[in-house]
Structures are given as structure tokens and as C-alpha cells.
Amino acid sequence: MKYLFCCLMAVSLLMACKTDDTVEPDCSIKGRWIIEGLNESTLYEFTDDLRYTIYSTTPGEFGTIADAIPGPNDYYFEGDSLVIDLNFGNFSITKPIYKCDCNVVELTNASGASILYQEGYVYADCDE
């Protein structure tokens, strides 16, 4: 009986010490994101609290923030929702879902989803 008790305790300890090897990466919206499906002609650059829009006439080649259209949008997080102030009382409220090692983000809301991918990343490589 004592042997059985010791075996059960050992198994319990081993199960309690088991760690989860899957670690969620710490993803961030900050950075330069190309909008999937727009022929690589529009890029959003998120800084600490502003979203800039940069257009390109040559697909995949974007300038800097200095080349962005005037009037960047304020943004912030409210819980797990990304809130972008589109001005004049209009807001985009989405839930970011990161994929492919944080290189792709799906912004979802009740109306649907838009997909952004990091500048320099090949979206076709994302299989999630």
C-alpha cells in the first residue's frame, strides 16, 4: 500500500511539473503593414499611438512617414480590441488575431475581416 501511495505521489508530481512548450509570441501592431488584396499599393504604419497611410504607385515599394497622406489616425487598445479613430465620430473597432509568427494580423469585427501583413514578409508563405 505504501508503494502504491508513493507511485501515485510521484506521478502527481510529474504531472504538476509538466510545462507547456507552446509559448505565445508577444505580437504588436506597431510597424509597417501592407493590406492584403489591394495589389500591395497601401501600407499602414503604426507608431506608438498613430496610424499613417502610405500609398505606392509601384507595388510593394513604399516611402516613409514623410510620404504618408496628411492626417494620421489616432489608435488605442480597449481590452483586446483595436480602436482606430477615423475622424468625424467614426471608429474602426476590431479584434486583432495574429498569425504566422506575428507577420500577419487579421482584424475582425461583425462586418468581416481585413488582413495585414508585415512589410518584407511574403503573405503566400502564411499557411495558418
N, C-alpha and C positions, 0 to 999 in steps of 0.2 A: 504494500500500500504506500509506504514511504517512497519507494522507487517511482511509482506511478505519479505521485504528487510532485516529485522533483522533475520528472519528464514534462508534465503539464506546465509547471512554472517556467522551465527552460523554453518551451515552445511559445508561451505567452510573452516572455521577454524578447525572443527573437522577432515575433510579430510586431511588438511595440516599437522595436528599434528599426524596423524596416523603413527606409526613406523612399520618397517618391522621386525618381530620377528625372521626371519631366519638370523643367523649370520654365515658367512663362517668361519670355523676354520682356524687358521694360521698354515698350514701344512709346513713341512720341509723335505727335502731329507736326512738331517743328521740323522744318526742312522744305525741300522743293519737291512738289508732287505734280506729275503730269496726269491730266484727266483722260482716262481710257475711253476710247470711242470717238474722240474729237480730232482724229488724224494727227495726234501729237502736236497740236497747234496752241494749246492753252496749258499754262502751268500756274499753280498756286504756290506761293512761297509763304509759309507760316513762320513768323518770328515769335517773340515772347507773347505778344497779345494782338498782333495784326496779321491779316491775310491779304497778301498782294496778289494781283492778277497780272501775269505777263503773257503776251501773245507772241507768236512766232509766224513769220511768213515762210520760213524754211523748217519743215517738220523736224522736231527734236532739237532744234538749236534755239536756246533762249538766252536773253540778256540777263542783266542784274536787276535788283530792285529799282535802280535808277531808270530802267526801261519799263517799269510797271505802269499800268494806267493810273491816273490820279485817283485819290480817294480810296485807300485800302480799307478793308472791313475789320472792325473790332471783333475779336472772338474770345470765348472763355469756356470753361467746363463747368457744368452744373451737374454734380454727381458724375454719372458715366456718359452724360450727353454733351456733345459739342454744340455750342450755340454760337452762330455767326450772325452778327448784326448786318443785315443787308440794307440798312438805312430806311428812313421814312416809315418806321414802325414795322418793318418786315424782318423776320428772323428765320434762319435755317436752323432747325434743331434735329440733329442726327445722332445716332449711336455708332461710334467708330468700332469696326471689327477688323483687327489686324491679322494679316496672313503672310505666309512666305517670309518668315524671319523679319517681320516688320517692314518689308519692302512694298507691301500692298495694303491699302486700307479701304474697306467697304464702308461707306457712310449710308446708313439705313434709317429710314423713317417710314411712316404709314403710307407715303406716296410711292415708295420704291427705294432704289439704291443707286448710288454712283460709286464708281471705283476709281481710286487714285493710286498711282504707283510712283515710287521714288525715281527721280531723275537719275539716269545711268543704269537703272535696272531694266532687264528685258521681261516685260509683262508675260510673254508667252512661256517663260520658264516657271511661272507660278502654277502649280498643279493642285492647289488646295481649293 
